[in-house]
Amino acid sequence: MIGLILSIIVFYEVLALLPEPLGYFHYGWWKLKYSMLIDPILLMILIVYYKWIVKVENEVRSESQSS
């Protein structure tokens, strides 16, 4: 599942670098290989943060229901 999501992200990055009628964003010094290295790390940070928020919300919800 994670591999599919990362493939979609990298495909989007490649599309964004196409010439002007199709692509719309040029990184300048930032290269696609940097994105391939950084995107998985950012995705994992996002997933861990989301799971932490869900855990905190569940704790708050259970505390408010027991009061």
Sine and cosine of phi, psi and omega as CSV:
sin_phi,cos_phi,sin_psi,cos_psi,sin_omega,cos_omega
0.00,0.00,-0.73,0.68,0.01,-1.00
-0.89,0.45,-0.62,0.78,0.02,-1.00
-0.88,0.48,-0.64,0.77,0.03,-1.00
-0.91,0.42,-0.69,0.73,0.00,-1.00
-0.90,0.44,-0.69,0.73,0.02,-1.00
-0.91,0.41,-0.59,0.80,0.06,-1.00
-0.89,0.46,-0.65,0.76,0.03,-1.00
-0.91,0.42,-0.66,0.75,0.01,-1.00
-0.90,0.44,-0.71,0.70,0.01,-1.00
-0.91,0.41,-0.63,0.78,0.05,-1.00
-0.88,0.48,-0.66,0.75,0.06,-1.00
-0.88,0.47,-0.67,0.75,0.02,-1.00
-0.88,0.47,-0.64,0.77,0.02,-1.00
-0.91,0.41,-0.69,0.73,0.02,-1.00
-0.88,0.47,-0.60,0.80,-0.02,-1.00
-0.92,0.39,-0.40,0.92,-0.03,-1.00
-1.00,-0.01,0.02,1.00,0.03,-1.00
-0.92,0.39,0.28,-0.96,0.05,-1.00
-0.86,0.51,0.16,-0.99,-0.27,-0.96
-0.80,0.60,-0.67,0.74,-0.03,-1.00
-0.89,0.46,-0.53,0.85,-0.04,-1.00
-0.97,-0.24,-0.74,0.68,0.00,-1.00
-1.00,0.05,0.38,-0.93,-0.05,-1.00
-0.68,-0.73,-0.11,0.99,-0.12,-0.99
-0.72,-0.69,0.77,-0.63,0.04,-1.00
-0.85,-0.53,0.79,-0.61,-0.12,-0.99
-0.97,0.25,-0.40,0.92,-0.13,-0.99
0.99,0.15,-0.94,-0.35,-0.02,-1.00
-0.98,0.20,-0.34,0.94,-0.04,-1.00
-0.97,0.26,0.78,-0.63,-0.05,-1.00
-0.95,-0.32,0.30,-0.95,0.00,-1.00
-0.89,0.47,-0.58,0.81,-0.01,-1.00
-0.91,0.41,-0.50,0.86,0.09,-1.00
-0.91,0.42,-0.67,0.74,0.01,-1.00
-0.90,0.44,-0.61,0.79,0.00,-1.00
-0.91,0.40,-0.45,0.89,0.04,-1.00
-1.00,0.07,-0.64,0.77,-0.11,-0.99
-0.99,0.11,-0.61,0.80,-0.07,-1.00
-0.84,0.55,-0.69,0.72,0.04,-1.00
-0.88,0.47,-0.61,0.80,0.02,-1.00
-0.91,0.41,-0.71,0.70,0.02,-1.00
-0.90,0.44,-0.62,0.79,0.03,-1.00
-0.90,0.43,-0.67,0.74,0.01,-1.00
-0.92,0.40,-0.63,0.78,0.07,-1.00
-0.87,0.48,-0.69,0.72,0.02,-1.00
-0.88,0.47,-0.68,0.73,0.00,-1.00
-0.91,0.41,-0.70,0.71,0.02,-1.00
-0.89,0.46,-0.68,0.74,0.03,-1.00
-0.89,0.46,-0.69,0.72,0.01,-1.00
-0.88,0.48,-0.71,0.71,0.01,-1.00
-0.90,0.43,-0.60,0.80,0.03,-1.00
-0.91,0.42,-0.69,0.72,0.02,-1.00
-0.89,0.46,-0.68,0.74,0.03,-1.00
-0.88,0.47,-0.67,0.74,0.02,-1.00
-0.89,0.46,-0.72,0.69,0.01,-1.00
-0.89,0.45,-0.68,0.73,0.02,-1.00
-0.89,0.46,-0.65,0.76,0.02,-1.00
-0.91,0.41,-0.62,0.78,0.05,-1.00
-0.90,0.43,-0.69,0.72,0.02,-1.00
-0.90,0.43,-0.67,0.74,0.00,-1.00
-0.89,0.45,-0.68,0.73,-0.02,-1.00
-0.94,0.35,-0.57,0.82,0.05,-1.00
-0.93,0.37,-0.63,0.78,-0.03,-1.00
-0.96,0.30,-0.49,0.87,0.02,-1.00
-0.97,0.22,-0.49,0.87,-0.01,-1.00
-0.99,0.16,-0.26,0.97,-0.02,-1.00
-0.99,0.15,0.00,0.00,0.00,0.00
